[in-house]
């Protein structure tokens, strides 16, 4: 079986460095909010290109704390609206509703699978306070038009960078394009921990300070609580492991890009649609998505050929039971993507031979 993602193999690439990093933390006797966190936060902020990085428990919390901090700072209030792509993973939307804010679901562009910047302005109302762009599948979702709309309408630009560690827009990395960004270090991400983890990056010192307090029970100093916060901290072992893997991230992403280019060059089945190709800087290929009207049959065929694939994602947010009030909503482009999307194997350890086998199977599908 060609695995969709061989996590064991990915970890094995840097096993000795990872083991030493974990041993160093264990030997230190300091397991939360210590030197490993401080070091990783500094290194990741420098890598992304922001002044501040705050480690938190997971990627969902990272997004939750951004909007919660804006509320605490008096810049937003419950009932305000946040524009968000309709075809995102549920976490992007949960972060909005968790704060009593209202998601406004905007359709993606079918050629890029990212939010359609031509549809955003018509969704802006007097209650709109933010645009949340999601760099879905590892592809940069930012455009100059989005930046201009944020300036024109005085909106906070927040990035969901959970799937795009290392991606760029020109010379600027995603995670530093807007006012703040949430990052997930779930094990399967391009920069993945060996457990849950997340971070917020920003150039706003007040926002960073507020988030750091919110994620530590609401405390700015011990036993003094300014906010009604929660325990949402990145632990020392995960921070140390992430710091190891950060050193190899660009090389890992380069391997993903090589596999992706092979797919683009050699997949030639008219039943399969590929998203348009951007330059390498704008895509780190966390996921390599294809569209096929016979998606379920194609997935079964690939399984029979010994190729593991996944669907990102089978049910769009507006059709989920947890948002049943949206279930009658029509978002046809989003629905088409969720009905047709199939994710191909791609990872830092996928071999050329395996990629060739994937292509051969795809091209033979009828």
C-alpha positions as CSV (number, residue, x, y, z in Angstrom):
1,X,0.0,0.0,0.0
2,X,1.2,3.5,-0.9
3,X,0.3,5.4,2.2
4,X,-1.4,8.8,1.9
5,X,1.0,10.1,4.6
6,X,3.6,7.9,6.2
7,X,4.0,9.7,9.6
8,X,6.3,7.0,10.9
9,X,8.6,7.5,8.0
10,X,8.5,11.3,8.3
11,X,9.4,11.1,12.0
12,X,12.2,8.6,11.2
13,X,13.9,11.2,9.0
14,X,14.9,13.2,12.0
15,X,14.5,10.6,14.8
16,X,17.9,11.2,16.4
17,X,17.4,15.0,16.6
18,X,13.9,14.5,17.9
19,X,15.0,12.0,20.5
20,X,17.7,14.3,21.8
21,X,15.4,17.3,21.9
22,X,12.8,15.3,24.0
23,X,15.6,13.9,26.2
24,X,16.9,17.5,26.9
25,X,13.5,18.6,28.0
26,X,12.9,15.6,30.2
27,X,16.4,16.1,31.8
28,X,15.7,19.7,32.4
29,X,12.8,19.1,34.8
30,X,10.9,22.0,33.3
31,X,7.9,20.9,31.2
32,X,5.7,23.9,30.6
33,X,6.4,27.5,29.6
34,X,10.2,27.1,29.7
35,X,13.2,27.5,27.5
36,X,11.9,25.2,24.7
37,X,8.8,27.3,24.2
38,X,10.7,30.5,24.3
39,X,13.2,29.2,21.8
40,X,10.7,27.8,19.4
41,X,8.5,30.9,19.6
42,X,11.5,33.1,18.7
43,X,12.6,30.9,15.9
44,X,9.1,30.5,14.4
45,X,8.4,34.2,14.6
46,X,11.7,34.8,12.7
47,X,10.8,32.2,10.2
48,X,7.3,33.5,9.5
49,X,8.5,37.1,9.6
50,X,6.6,38.5,12.6
51,X,7.6,40.2,15.8
52,X,5.6,37.9,18.0
53,X,4.7,34.2,18.3
54,X,2.6,32.7,21.1
55,X,2.5,28.9,21.4
56,X,-0.9,27.5,22.3
57,X,-2.5,24.0,22.7
58,X,-3.7,23.5,19.1
59,X,-4.7,25.3,15.9
60,X,-8.3,25.7,16.7
61,X,-7.4,27.5,19.9
62,X,-5.0,29.7,18.0
63,X,-7.9,31.1,15.9
64,X,-10.3,31.2,18.9
65,X,-7.8,33.3,20.9
66,X,-7.3,35.8,18.0
67,X,-11.0,36.7,17.9
68,X,-11.4,36.5,21.6
69,X,-8.5,38.9,22.1
70,X,-10.1,41.4,19.6
71,X,-13.3,41.2,21.6
72,X,-11.4,41.8,24.9
73,X,-9.5,44.7,23.3
74,X,-12.9,46.3,22.4
75,X,-12.3,46.0,18.6
76,X,-15.1,43.5,18.1
77,X,-18.2,42.5,19.9
78,X,-20.7,39.5,19.7
79,X,-22.8,39.6,16.6
80,X,-20.1,41.1,14.4
81,X,-19.4,39.4,11.1
82,X,-16.4,37.5,9.8
83,X,-16.1,36.7,6.1
84,X,-14.7,33.1,5.7
85,X,-14.5,30.7,2.8
86,X,-17.4,28.3,2.6
87,X,-15.3,25.3,1.7
88,X,-12.9,25.4,4.7
89,X,-12.3,22.9,7.4
90,X,-14.8,23.2,10.3
91,X,-12.2,24.7,12.7
92,X,-12.1,28.0,10.8
93,X,-15.8,28.5,11.4
94,X,-15.8,27.1,14.9
95,X,-13.3,29.7,16.0
96,X,-15.8,32.4,14.8
97,X,-19.0,31.0,16.4
98,X,-17.1,30.1,19.6
99,X,-16.7,33.9,20.1
100,X,-20.3,34.8,19.4
101,X,-19.4,36.2,16.0
102,X,-21.2,35.5,12.8
103,X,-19.5,33.6,9.9
104,X,-20.4,34.9,6.4
105,X,-19.7,32.0,4.0
106,X,-18.2,33.1,0.7
107,X,-17.7,30.7,-2.2
108,X,-14.3,29.7,-3.5
109,X,-12.9,30.0,-7.0
110,X,-13.2,26.6,-8.6
111,X,-9.8,27.0,-10.3
112,X,-7.8,27.7,-7.2
113,X,-10.2,26.2,-4.5
114,X,-9.4,29.3,-2.4
115,X,-11.9,32.1,-1.5
116,X,-13.0,34.0,-4.5
117,X,-11.8,37.6,-4.0
118,X,-14.4,38.8,-6.6
119,X,-17.2,37.8,-4.3
120,X,-16.0,39.3,-1.0
121,X,-17.0,42.9,-1.3
122,X,-20.7,42.1,-1.9
123,X,-20.7,40.1,1.4
124,X,-19.4,43.1,3.4
125,X,-22.0,44.8,5.7
126,X,-21.8,47.5,8.4
127,X,-21.2,44.6,10.9
128,X,-18.3,43.1,9.1
129,X,-15.1,43.3,11.1
130,X,-12.8,40.8,9.6
131,X,-11.9,38.6,6.7
132,X,-10.5,35.2,7.6
133,X,-8.6,33.7,4.7
134,X,-7.6,30.0,4.8
135,X,-4.5,28.9,3.0
136,X,-6.3,25.6,2.2
137,X,-4.3,22.6,1.0
138,X,-1.1,24.6,1.4
139,X,-1.9,27.2,-1.3
140,X,-1.7,30.9,-0.6
141,X,-5.2,32.4,-0.5
142,X,-4.1,36.0,-0.2
143,X,-4.5,38.4,-3.1
144,X,-3.9,42.1,-3.5
145,X,-7.6,42.7,-3.8
146,X,-8.2,41.1,-0.4
147,X,-5.6,43.4,1.1
148,X,-7.2,46.4,-0.5
149,X,-10.7,45.5,0.7
150,X,-9.4,45.2,4.3
151,X,-7.9,48.7,4.1
152,X,-10.9,50.2,2.4
153,X,-13.4,48.8,4.9
154,X,-11.1,48.9,7.9
155,X,-11.2,45.1,8.4
156,X,-8.9,42.8,10.4
157,X,-7.2,40.3,8.1
158,X,-6.7,37.0,9.9
159,X,-5.0,34.0,8.3
160,X,-5.7,30.4,9.0
161,X,-2.2,29.1,8.2
162,X,-2.8,25.6,9.6
163,X,-2.0,23.9,6.2
164,X,0.6,26.3,4.8
165,X,3.7,26.4,6.9
166,X,6.5,27.9,4.8
167,X,4.2,29.1,2.0
168,X,4.9,32.6,0.5
169,X,3.2,35.5,-1.2
170,X,6.1,37.0,-3.1
171,X,8.9,37.4,-0.5
172,X,6.4,37.4,2.4
173,X,5.5,34.2,4.2
174,X,1.9,33.3,4.9
175,X,1.3,33.9,8.6
176,X,2.7,37.4,8.3
177,X,0.4,38.8,5.6
178,X,-2.4,40.0,7.8
179,X,-3.0,41.3,11.3
180,X,-2.7,37.9,12.9
181,X,-2.5,34.2,12.0
182,X,-3.4,30.9,13.5
183,X,-1.1,27.9,13.0
184,X,-1.8,24.2,13.7
185,X,1.0,21.7,14.4
186,X,-1.2,18.6,14.3
187,X,1.1,15.7,13.4
188,X,0.0,15.5,9.8
189,X,0.8,19.1,9.0
190,X,3.9,20.2,7.0
191,X,5.3,21.3,10.4
192,X,3.8,18.7,12.7
193,X,4.4,17.9,16.3
194,X,4.1,14.4,17.9
195,X,0.8,15.5,19.4
196,X,-1.3,18.6,19.3
197,X,0.1,22.1,19.2
198,X,-0.6,25.5,17.7
199,X,0.6,29.1,17.6
200,X,-0.4,32.7,16.9
201,X,1.8,35.0,14.9
202,X,1.4,38.8,14.8
203,X,3.2,42.1,14.7
204,X,0.7,43.5,17.3
205,X,2.3,43.5,20.8
206,X,-1.0,44.2,22.5
207,X,-2.7,41.3,20.7
208,X,0.1,39.0,21.5
209,X,0.1,39.9,25.2
210,X,-3.7,39.4,25.4
211,X,-3.5,36.0,23.7
212,X,-0.7,34.9,26.0
213,X,-2.8,35.8,29.0
214,X,-6.0,34.2,27.6
215,X,-4.2,30.9,27.0
216,X,-2.9,30.9,30.5
217,X,-6.2,31.0,32.4
218,X,-6.5,34.7,31.7
219,X,-3.4,35.5,33.8
220,X,-0.8,38.2,33.0
221,X,1.1,37.4,36.2
222,X,0.8,34.5,38.6
223,X,-2.5,34.3,40.5
224,X,-3.8,37.6,39.0
225,X,-6.5,37.1,36.3
226,X,-7.4,39.9,34.0
227,X,-9.5,37.7,31.7
228,X,-11.7,34.6,31.9
229,X,-9.2,32.5,30.1
230,X,-8.4,28.8,29.6
231,X,-5.5,26.5,29.8
232,X,-4.2,26.3,26.3
233,X,-0.4,26.0,26.4
234,X,2.1,24.4,24.1
235,X,4.1,21.9,26.1
236,X,7.9,21.9,26.2
237,X,8.4,18.6,24.5
238,X,6.3,19.5,21.6
239,X,8.0,22.9,21.3
240,X,11.4,21.2,21.3
241,X,10.3,18.7,18.6
242,X,8.8,21.5,16.5
243,X,12.1,23.5,16.7
244,X,13.9,20.5,15.3
245,X,11.5,20.0,12.5
246,X,11.4,23.7,11.7
247,X,15.0,23.5,10.6
248,X,14.1,21.0,7.9
249,X,10.7,22.5,6.9
250,X,11.9,24.2,3.7
251,X,13.6,21.0,2.4
252,X,10.5,18.9,3.2
253,X,8.3,21.4,1.4
254,X,10.7,21.3,-1.6
255,X,10.2,17.6,-1.8
256,X,6.4,18.1,-1.7
257,X,6.7,20.6,-4.6
258,X,8.8,18.2,-6.7
259,X,6.1,15.5,-6.2
260,X,3.4,18.0,-7.1
261,X,5.1,19.0,-10.3
262,X,5.4,15.4,-11.3
263,X,1.7,15.0,-10.8
264,X,1.0,18.2,-12.8
265,X,3.2,17.1,-15.6
266,X,2.1,13.5,-15.9
267,X,-1.6,13.3,-14.8
268,X,-3.5,13.3,-18.1
269,X,-6.9,11.7,-17.5
270,X,-9.7,13.9,-18.9
271,X,-11.9,12.7,-16.0
272,X,-9.6,14.4,-13.5
273,X,-9.4,18.2,-13.0
274,X,-6.3,19.7,-11.3
275,X,-6.3,23.2,-9.6
276,X,-4.4,25.8,-11.7
277,X,-0.7,25.7,-11.1
278,X,0.8,28.7,-9.2
279,X,4.6,29.2,-8.8
280,X,6.2,27.1,-6.1
281,X,6.4,30.0,-3.6
282,X,2.7,30.1,-3.4
283,X,2.0,26.4,-2.6
284,X,3.7,24.0,-0.2
285,X,1.3,21.2,-1.0
286,X,0.1,20.1,2.4
287,X,-2.6,18.4,0.3
288,X,-2.6,17.6,-3.4
289,X,-6.3,17.8,-4.4
290,X,-7.9,16.6,-7.6
291,X,-11.5,16.9,-8.7
292,X,-13.4,14.0,-10.3
293,X,-17.1,13.6,-10.9
294,X,-16.6,9.9,-10.3
295,X,-14.7,10.6,-7.0
296,X,-16.0,7.7,-4.9
297,X,-15.5,5.2,-7.7
298,X,-12.0,6.6,-8.4
299,X,-11.1,6.3,-4.7
300,X,-12.2,2.7,-4.6
301,X,-10.2,1.9,-7.8
302,X,-7.1,3.5,-6.3
303,X,-7.6,1.5,-3.1
304,X,-7.7,-1.7,-5.2
305,X,-4.5,-0.6,-6.9
306,X,-2.8,-0.3,-3.4
307,X,-3.0,3.5,-3.2
308,X,-4.4,5.2,-0.1
309,X,-6.2,8.5,-0.6
310,X,-8.3,10.8,1.6
311,X,-11.2,13.2,1.0
312,X,-10.8,16.8,2.3
313,X,-13.7,17.1,3.1
314,X,-16.8,14.9,2.5
315,X,-19.4,17.3,4.0
316,X,-19.2,21.1,3.8
317,X,-19.6,23.2,6.9
318,X,-23.0,24.5,6.0
319,X,-24.4,21.0,5.7
320,X,-23.1,19.8,9.0
321,X,-25.5,19.0,11.8
322,X,-23.8,21.3,14.2
323,X,-24.8,24.2,11.9
324,X,-28.2,22.9,11.1
325,X,-29.5,26.4,10.8
326,X,-27.5,26.6,7.6
327,X,-28.6,23.3,6.1
328,X,-30.9,24.8,3.6
329,X,-28.2,27.2,2.4
330,X,-27.0,26.8,-1.2
331,X,-23.2,27.1,-1.9
332,X,-23.0,25.1,-5.2
333,X,-19.3,25.6,-5.9
334,X,-18.4,24.5,-2.4
335,X,-20.8,21.6,-2.6
336,X,-19.2,20.5,-5.9
337,X,-15.7,20.6,-4.4
338,X,-16.8,18.5,-1.4
339,X,-18.5,16.0,-3.7
340,X,-15.6,15.7,-6.1
341,X,-12.4,16.3,-4.1
342,X,-9.8,13.5,-3.6
343,X,-6.4,14.0,-2.0
344,X,-3.5,12.1,-3.5
345,X,-0.5,10.8,-1.5
346,X,2.2,13.5,-0.9
347,X,4.8,13.8,1.8
348,X,8.5,14.4,2.4
349,X,9.0,10.6,2.2
350,X,6.9,9.7,-0.9
351,X,9.3,8.3,-3.5
352,X,9.5,9.0,-7.2
353,X,8.6,5.4,-7.8
354,X,5.5,5.7,-5.6
355,X,4.5,8.9,-7.4
356,X,4.8,7.2,-10.7
357,X,2.6,4.4,-9.6
358,X,-0.1,6.9,-8.5
359,X,0.0,8.6,-11.8
360,X,-0.2,5.4,-13.7
361,X,-3.2,4.3,-11.8
362,X,-4.9,7.7,-12.2
363,X,-4.3,7.7,-16.0
364,X,-5.7,4.2,-16.4
365,X,-8.9,5.0,-14.6
366,X,-12.0,4.9,-16.9
